[in-house]
């Protein structure tokens, strides 16, 4: 099986399995006189999405190479494709293209992700949305950085926090970190300027006396996956701390700092 054949097979498998989980009644396509049945046919899926059965069949078989993004979102919404399956659907249906924020549904961290945060102690670990708003974190984040809950809900943002006095006290070379974060934001914002979460963060930076300067000056930059920070801890002094940021399904991201294991 070639790579293209594998893509088509997996796309068809994902959509047929999802249709099998649904019923006409569950998506509002069957009136009260119809006999309940399991599974959603291609014809009913096409009717639900608003395309012809022929076009939907071609999409499901992976024969449409550049489908419209709004159509793909309609397919995912109407067929109730969520979470990791939603990300996978966009990757398979539009190969070679990253999943844009406009196709992602906002979600909260799962129970498993909350449990992962606790298991990562004593390493500071936080889950953020695509605009770096902090959604969940473990106690080590409070110890090494700050407590996001001490901030108003609209200010619990990792980029905004970098411009605080607390960040300047905890991070050596914070000016460079600020510029890097703003450059990464510019990249995300350039890719999706209509995203409301990114628009809100950009407006906050533009209104900030210090951040606004960096926002005007910094060019776009791709986010580093692995990096090293110099942190100043109240008890342990200055530590070189490796860190990693990775994407999670549903448009979230996770940041992990691996603090020194031996403490005096």
C-alpha positions as CSV (number, residue, x, y, z in Angstrom):
1,X,0.0,0.0,0.0
2,X,1.4,3.4,-1.0
3,X,1.3,6.5,1.2
4,X,-1.6,7.9,-0.9
5,X,-3.5,4.6,-0.7
6,X,-3.0,4.5,3.0
7,X,-4.3,8.1,3.4
8,X,-7.4,7.2,1.4
9,X,-8.0,4.0,3.3
10,X,-7.6,5.7,6.7
11,X,-9.9,8.6,5.7
12,X,-12.6,6.2,4.4
13,X,-12.2,4.1,7.6
14,X,-12.6,7.1,9.9
15,X,-15.7,8.4,8.2
16,X,-17.5,5.1,7.7
17,X,-16.9,4.2,11.4
18,X,-18.2,7.6,12.5
19,X,-21.3,7.2,10.3
20,X,-21.9,3.8,11.9
21,X,-21.9,5.4,15.3
22,X,-24.7,7.7,14.4
23,X,-28.4,7.3,13.7
24,X,-30.7,9.5,11.6
25,X,-32.6,10.2,14.8
26,X,-29.5,11.4,16.6
27,X,-28.7,14.0,14.0
28,X,-32.3,15.1,13.4
29,X,-32.8,13.6,9.9
30,X,-35.7,11.2,10.7
31,X,-39.3,12.1,11.5
32,X,-41.4,10.3,14.1
33,X,-43.0,8.0,11.6
34,X,-39.7,6.5,10.4
35,X,-38.5,3.2,11.8
36,X,-35.3,3.8,13.9
37,X,-32.2,2.3,12.4
38,X,-28.5,2.3,13.3
39,X,-25.8,3.9,11.2
40,X,-26.0,6.8,8.8
41,X,-25.8,6.2,5.1
42,X,-23.7,8.2,2.7
43,X,-26.9,9.6,1.2
44,X,-28.1,10.9,4.6
45,X,-24.6,12.2,5.5
46,X,-24.6,14.2,2.2
47,X,-28.0,15.5,3.0
48,X,-27.0,16.5,6.5
49,X,-23.8,18.3,5.2
50,X,-25.6,19.9,2.2
51,X,-23.7,18.3,-0.7
52,X,-24.6,15.8,-3.3
53,X,-24.2,12.1,-2.5
54,X,-21.7,11.8,-5.4
55,X,-19.5,14.6,-3.9
56,X,-19.7,13.2,-0.4
57,X,-18.7,9.7,-1.7
58,X,-15.7,11.2,-3.5
59,X,-14.7,13.1,-0.3
60,X,-15.0,9.9,1.8
61,X,-12.9,8.0,-0.6
62,X,-10.2,10.7,-0.5
63,X,-10.6,11.6,-4.2
64,X,-10.9,15.4,-3.6
65,X,-7.4,16.7,-3.1
66,X,-8.1,20.3,-2.1
67,X,-11.5,20.4,-0.3
68,X,-12.8,23.7,1.0
69,X,-12.0,24.2,4.7
70,X,-15.5,25.4,5.5
71,X,-16.8,22.2,3.9
72,X,-14.5,20.0,6.0
73,X,-15.6,21.8,9.1
74,X,-19.2,21.2,8.2
75,X,-18.4,17.5,7.8
76,X,-16.7,17.3,11.2
77,X,-19.5,19.3,12.9
78,X,-22.4,17.4,11.4
79,X,-20.9,14.0,11.8
80,X,-19.9,14.8,15.4
81,X,-16.2,14.2,14.9
82,X,-14.4,15.4,18.0
83,X,-11.0,15.5,19.8
84,X,-8.1,13.6,18.2
85,X,-10.4,12.1,15.5
86,X,-11.2,15.7,14.4
87,X,-7.5,16.6,14.0
88,X,-6.9,13.3,12.2
89,X,-9.8,13.9,9.8
90,X,-8.4,17.3,8.7
91,X,-5.0,15.9,8.2
92,X,-6.3,13.0,6.1
93,X,-8.8,15.0,4.1
94,X,-6.4,17.8,3.3
95,X,-2.9,16.2,3.2
96,X,0.1,18.5,3.6
97,X,-1.8,21.2,5.4
98,X,-1.8,21.9,9.1
99,X,-5.1,22.0,10.9
100,X,-6.0,25.7,11.1
101,X,-7.3,27.1,14.3
102,X,-10.6,28.0,12.6
103,X,-11.3,24.2,12.3
104,X,-10.6,23.4,15.9
105,X,-13.3,23.3,18.5
106,X,-12.3,24.9,21.9
107,X,-12.2,22.2,24.6
108,X,-11.1,21.8,28.2
109,X,-8.4,19.3,29.3
110,X,-9.5,15.8,29.8
111,X,-9.5,13.8,33.0
112,X,-6.5,11.8,31.6
113,X,-4.6,15.1,30.9
114,X,-5.3,16.4,34.4
115,X,-4.0,13.1,35.8
116,X,-0.9,13.5,33.6
117,X,-0.2,16.9,35.2
118,X,-0.2,15.4,38.6
119,X,2.1,12.6,37.6
120,X,4.6,15.0,36.2
121,X,5.3,16.5,39.7
122,X,7.8,17.9,40.6
123,X,8.2,19.1,37.0
124,X,6.2,22.2,36.2
125,X,3.6,21.2,33.6
126,X,0.9,23.3,32.2
127,X,-1.8,22.9,29.5
128,X,-2.6,25.9,27.4
129,X,-4.9,26.7,24.4
130,X,-3.6,27.8,21.1
131,X,-3.3,31.4,22.4
132,X,-1.2,30.4,25.4
133,X,-4.1,30.8,27.9
134,X,-3.4,28.6,30.8
135,X,-6.2,26.0,31.3
136,X,-4.6,23.6,33.8
137,X,-1.3,23.2,35.7
138,X,0.2,21.3,38.6
139,X,1.6,22.6,41.9
140,X,5.1,22.8,40.5
141,X,4.1,25.6,38.2
142,X,3.2,27.7,41.3
143,X,6.5,26.8,42.9
144,X,8.7,27.7,40.0
145,X,6.7,30.4,38.2
146,X,3.5,31.8,39.6
147,X,-0.1,30.8,40.4
148,X,-2.3,31.6,37.5
149,X,-5.3,31.7,39.8
150,X,-3.9,34.8,41.4
151,X,-4.6,36.6,38.2
152,X,-8.0,37.7,36.7
153,X,-9.4,35.0,34.3
154,X,-8.7,37.1,31.2
155,X,-5.0,37.6,32.3
156,X,-4.0,33.9,32.8
157,X,-1.8,33.9,29.8
158,X,1.8,32.6,29.5
159,X,2.7,35.4,27.0
160,X,1.3,38.2,29.0
161,X,2.9,36.8,32.2
162,X,6.3,37.2,30.6
163,X,5.9,40.9,30.8
164,X,5.2,40.9,34.6
165,X,7.7,41.8,37.3
166,X,7.3,38.3,38.6
167,X,8.6,36.8,35.3
168,X,11.5,39.2,35.4
169,X,12.4,37.9,38.8
170,X,12.1,34.2,37.9
171,X,13.5,34.1,34.4
172,X,17.1,35.2,33.5
173,X,17.2,36.9,30.2
174,X,13.5,37.6,30.3
175,X,13.8,40.3,27.6
176,X,14.9,37.7,25.0
177,X,12.1,35.4,26.1
178,X,9.6,38.1,25.7
179,X,10.8,38.9,22.1
180,X,10.7,35.2,21.3
181,X,7.2,34.7,22.6
182,X,5.9,37.7,20.7
183,X,7.6,36.5,17.5
184,X,5.8,33.1,17.9
185,X,2.5,34.8,18.4
186,X,3.1,36.9,15.3
187,X,3.5,33.6,13.4
188,X,0.3,32.1,14.8
189,X,-1.6,35.4,14.2
190,X,-0.3,35.6,10.6
191,X,-1.6,32.1,9.9
192,X,-5.0,32.9,11.3
193,X,-5.7,36.6,11.8
194,X,-9.5,36.0,12.3
195,X,-9.0,33.7,15.3
196,X,-10.8,35.3,18.3
197,X,-8.4,34.0,20.9
198,X,-5.4,35.3,19.0
199,X,-7.1,38.6,18.3
200,X,-7.8,39.1,22.0
201,X,-4.2,38.4,22.9
202,X,-2.8,40.7,20.2
203,X,-5.1,43.5,21.5
204,X,-3.8,43.0,25.0
205,X,-0.2,43.2,23.8
206,X,-0.9,46.3,21.8
207,X,-2.4,48.0,24.9
208,X,0.6,47.0,27.1
209,X,3.3,49.7,27.4
210,X,6.2,47.2,27.1
211,X,4.8,44.4,25.1
212,X,3.5,46.8,22.4
213,X,7.1,47.7,21.5
214,X,8.1,44.1,21.0
215,X,4.9,43.5,19.0
216,X,5.7,46.3,16.6
217,X,9.3,45.2,16.2
218,X,9.4,41.4,16.2
219,X,9.2,39.3,13.0
220,X,7.5,36.0,12.9
221,X,9.3,32.9,14.2
222,X,8.4,29.2,14.5
223,X,8.0,28.0,18.1
224,X,10.9,25.9,19.4
225,X,9.9,22.4,20.6
226,X,12.9,21.9,22.9
227,X,14.7,24.7,24.7
228,X,16.5,25.6,27.9
229,X,15.6,28.3,30.4
230,X,17.6,29.8,33.2
231,X,15.3,30.1,36.2
232,X,15.8,31.7,39.6
233,X,14.2,29.7,42.4
234,X,13.7,31.2,45.8
235,X,15.4,28.2,47.5
236,X,17.4,26.5,44.9
237,X,19.0,29.5,43.3
238,X,19.7,29.7,39.5
239,X,19.0,26.5,37.6
240,X,19.3,25.6,33.9
241,X,16.0,23.9,33.2
242,X,15.3,22.0,29.9
243,X,11.8,22.3,28.6
244,X,9.5,21.0,25.9
245,X,6.3,22.2,24.3
246,X,4.1,19.9,22.3
247,X,0.8,19.9,20.6
248,X,-2.3,18.1,22.0
249,X,-5.4,17.1,20.1
250,X,-8.1,19.7,19.8
251,X,-5.7,22.7,19.5
252,X,-4.2,22.6,22.9
253,X,-0.5,22.5,23.9
254,X,1.4,21.2,26.8
255,X,4.6,22.7,28.3
256,X,6.9,20.7,30.6
257,X,10.0,21.9,32.5
258,X,12.3,19.3,33.8
259,X,13.7,20.7,37.0
260,X,16.8,19.4,38.8
261,X,16.2,16.1,40.5
262,X,18.6,16.6,43.4
263,X,17.7,19.4,45.7
264,X,19.5,20.4,48.9
